[in-house]
Amino acid sequence: MTKGTTVRMPATTTFTLSRTPLELRRRRVAVSSVTDLTPSYRRIGFTGPDLAGFTSLAADDHLRIFFPAPGEPLPEATTDGMPAGLQSREYTPVGWDGERSLTLDFVLHGEGVASRWAQAARVGDEVYLGGPRGSLVMAGAPQWWLLAGDLTALPAIRRHLATVAPGTPVDVLLVCDDPADEQELASPGDLTVSWLHSPAGSPPADPAVLLAALAAVPARSGDGFAFIAAEQSVVAPARSFLTARGVDLDRAVVKGYWKRGQAE
Ligand SMILES: Cc1cc2nc3c(=O)[nH]c(=O)nc-3n(C[C@H](O)[C@H](O)[C@H](O)COP(=O)(O)OP(=O)(O)OC[C@H]3O[C@@H](n4cnc5c(N)ncnc54)[C@H](O)[C@@H]3O)c2cc1C
């Protein structure tokens, strides 16, 4: 199949996506571990009794982390909501036990309240968490998968990979600026992983690199699922690309996970 070829919609659907609400609770948690997986990618473990009952039903679920002001302790909450004035950012649950532990992965991109907090995080540091408030739950089994993004999408991509039916073709495209940030990925599926690096002089995690590589991914027949998440400017061209490939956008996920030059 050549670049730009229009592919017809599959005759039958093999999976559905449906929204399931979750209880939105405030949880006060403390850092229990800090592990650098690569130079720009840090895994932080959290613990605390408020994590009892924590769950996350879908791979691209997100929760909101509320950070204390730099150098300040986390303020007490006096109402049911979050204390006023805390800055917050979205992250993807990576692992949890439903009792008192949760793991999140942070891209250390250098700027911003979340990246700086993660860079300085020590065991015992506290934050509040809110969410996930809902999940886009998949039922059934796609006949192929296309998972693409920058390092901010890696937690969701890892979670998707774990759910792929054995032997199903999966194409993964990941942009990272430093080859030292490449990581091992595993899946029961038939996995093809491409790590992409922005040429010198490009902006960090350049979505143009991702878009160029998407066009080179072989078009597959059947009912496939696509997840694409990266810097905001990826969204419109990625949706056009998927439409041209015959992907049903109502059963695909294309998201801007951050916006260049703008705090969330
Ligand atoms: C649904 C969802 C799930 C997400 N899951 C994760 C996750 O699991 N792990 C994760 O690391 N991120 C994740 N993100 C992305 C994260 O929320 C953003 O990168 C966020 O902007 C980081 O906040 P910050 O305070 O560090 O930077 P901000 O204060 O928001 O931004 C400060 C500056 O940094 C730039 N910037 C922000 N993010 C990046 C980046 N990744 N690379 C280069 N420059 C950047 C901004 O353009 C801005 O100029 C997710 C986002 C969404 C919407």
The ligand as an ORCA input file, in Angstrom:
! r2SCAN-3c Opt
* xyz 0 1
  C      -3.866     12.469     29.221
  C      -2.417     12.853     29.478
  C      -1.543     11.939     30.037
  C      -0.196     12.279     30.257
  N       0.644     11.353     30.826
  C       1.952     11.689     31.040
  C       2.834     10.764     31.675
  O       2.439      9.668     32.128
  N       4.139     11.141     31.839
  C       4.592     12.383     31.401
  O       5.787     12.675     31.572
  N       3.771     13.279     30.823
  C       2.462     12.958     30.648
  N       1.612     13.869     30.074
  C       2.172     15.146     29.617
  C       2.322     16.163     30.739
  O       1.074     16.373     31.379
  C       2.827     17.464     30.113
  O       4.092     17.278     29.523
  C       2.871     18.610     31.090
  O       2.916     19.824     30.367
  C       4.075     18.553     32.030
  O       3.955     19.607     32.949
  P       5.185     20.521     33.379
  O       4.705     21.260     34.584
  O       6.422     19.696     33.487
  O       5.376     21.532     32.186
  P       4.414     22.782     31.845
  O       4.449     23.781     32.953
  O       3.082     22.285     31.448
  O       5.159     23.382     30.579
  C       6.365     24.167     30.713
  C       7.076     24.196     29.367
  O       7.550     22.881     29.084
  C       7.073     22.464     27.802
  N       6.811     21.017     27.886
  C       5.822     20.384     28.543
  N       5.936     19.058     28.407
  C       7.021     18.841     27.643
  C       7.653     17.669     27.148
  N       7.219     16.448     27.417
  N       8.766     17.806     26.378
  C       9.254     19.057     26.081
  N       8.685     20.205     26.542
  C       7.577     20.083     27.312
  C       5.831     23.303     27.543
  O       5.634     23.472     26.159
  C       6.165     24.617     28.221
  O       6.919     25.438     27.370
  C       0.266     13.563     29.880
  C      -0.629     14.507     29.351
  C      -1.952     14.157     29.150
  C      -2.912     15.196     28.576
*
